[in-house]
Amino acid sequence: MSKVPTAADVVVIGGGFAGLSTAWWLQRRGISVVVCEREPELGVYASGRSAGLGRQLAEDDATSRLTVRGAALLREHFDVAWHATGGILSFDELAAAEAYVGRAARLGVPIEVEDRAAVLTRWPALGDLPVARALFVPSDGMIDVQALIAAFAAPLTILRSATVQAIVPQGDGVVVSTTRGAISARIVVDAAGAWAGTSTGDPPLASYKRHVFVLAAEAVARAPFLWHLGAREVYVRADGEHVLASPCDAARIAPTDQQPDLVGESHLHATLELYGPDLADAAIVRRWACHRSYTEDRQMRLGRDPARRWLVWAAGLGGHGATAAAAVGEQVADAVVLALT
Ligand SMILES: Cc1cc2nc3c(=O)[nH]c(=O)nc-3n(C[C@H](O)[C@H](O)[C@H](O)COP(=O)(O)OP(=O)(O)OC[C@H]3O[C@@H](n4cnc5c(N)ncnc54)[C@H](O)[C@@H]3O)c2cc1C
């Protein structure tokens, strides 16, 4: 096990995308940073279990600014983890499609408006999908989440099996107690995912369980991912020789190690029965579940705490944290630099 440093400029709680990316940007700026991860491995929770869709147009402009910037940074610095496939967003209501057309225009994301036939050329398996309009986003892509975790982690000092237990303000910084020893720091970044706020006694985020399934079915070669933003949501993408699908379920849960369950599976089957019965019959090759965690207003909590000068947040990444990861870290690292000066 790596030696535990006794001091650093910054201690980051959590070795998911939020914490790793923040530490990666801080290290580039010459700031000494230690990431404490409770688990013996990285990516045990949401980051390692993400479906890896690099979708830039999210549900609101603020989140989309982060996903657009995040995708640009992935293309620039982490091309090992980015696959330029494009993505399709489809809608069963024209008004919903129009809202996304407006968002794309405001954020400068090129799109191509498509009809149902064009969608089904790429995803014939979803032949009953009720598509009123679709948008093809050529600059969307797919993210190899394990490769991205490895790329963020490569240059960093990471303490694995190091649970942050307490943070005690002392002088112009804090002492961070972990299960592997104490570290003095000027700033703590709370990037603890679903557990953000636990170490500081803040109210918990709201967490929602989501399932992902890999099906023994074939995707059309080089098909972009398809995310149907209808009354009944679903997304699919190629996964090697198979098809990855999520019924976009969102059961409110307490953050623990989520395991796939029969409720998630029946949600998948009910959705696919409606949209693509052949896909509904495909055998499940792999399955997993995890939680997506949100603040009350569903905006990511990034930046300095208003009351505690030693605390900076990188939390509430919700359902877009893989795509936004590099932009989240960039923004949080800016806030840390300000807090250190
Ligand atoms: C099923 C699923 C599919 C998804 N698909 C996509 C997608 O296609 N595209 C996309 O962009 N996003 C997707 N997301 C969202 C994305 O995965 C998350 O937004 C992102 O991974 C959250 O990262 P995080 O670092 O905040 O949390 P996490 O990855 O959960 O990391 C937090 C870490 O903090 C550690 N920790 C907690 N408490 C402590 C402590 N006291 N001391 C030390 N360590 C601690 C935890 O062990 C954990 O490793 C998906 C999420 C889920 C669940």
The ligand as a Gaussian input file, in Angstrom:
#p B3LYP/6-31G(d) Opt

LIG

0 1
 C      -26.289000       3.312000     -14.289000
 C      -25.672000       4.652000     -14.595000
 C      -25.463000       5.020000     -15.915000
 C      -24.879000       6.255000     -16.202000
 N      -24.651000       6.574000     -17.501000
 C      -24.057000       7.761000     -17.806000
 C      -23.791000       8.085000     -19.152000
 O      -24.100000       7.303000     -20.053000
 N      -23.181000       9.269000     -19.425000
 C      -22.829000      10.142000     -18.429000
 O      -22.275000      11.192000     -18.737000
 N      -23.057000       9.841000     -17.135000
 C      -23.670000       8.684000     -16.799000
 N      -23.935000       8.372000     -15.499000
 C      -23.624000       9.361000     -14.456000
 C      -22.182000       9.299000     -13.992000
 O      -21.779000       7.970000     -13.884000
 C      -22.079000      10.019000     -12.643000
 O      -22.574000      11.338000     -12.762000
 C      -20.642000      10.124000     -12.154000
 O      -19.988000       8.895000     -12.251000
 C      -20.612000      10.584000     -10.707000
 O      -19.257000      10.665000     -10.322000
 P      -18.846000      11.014000      -8.836000
 O      -17.364000      11.088000      -8.809000
 O      -19.623000      12.191000      -8.356000
 O      -19.399000       9.781000      -7.950000
 P      -18.797000       8.301000      -7.711000
 O      -18.347000       7.676000      -8.956000
 O      -19.831000       7.573000      -6.926000
 O      -17.521000       8.558000      -6.830000
 C      -17.597000       8.927000      -5.467000
 C      -16.528000       8.162000      -4.729000
 O      -16.421000       8.671000      -3.401000
 C      -16.064000       7.589000      -2.550000
 N      -16.366000       7.976000      -1.170000
 C      -17.590000       8.235000      -0.627000
 N      -17.454000       8.587000       0.658000
 C      -16.123000       8.558000       0.945000
 C      -15.357000       8.827000       2.124000
 N      -15.929000       9.220000       3.268000
 N      -14.012000       8.681000       2.064000
 C      -13.410000       8.299000       0.903000
 N      -14.092000       8.033000      -0.240000
 C      -15.432000       8.166000      -0.210000
 C      -16.907000       6.437000      -3.089000
 O      -16.396000       5.186000      -2.688000
 C      -16.848000       6.680000      -4.590000
 O      -15.820000       5.929000      -5.210000
 C      -24.513000       7.146000     -15.152000
 C      -24.733000       6.781000     -13.836000
 C      -25.308000       5.546000     -13.547000
 C      -25.514000       5.151000     -12.116000

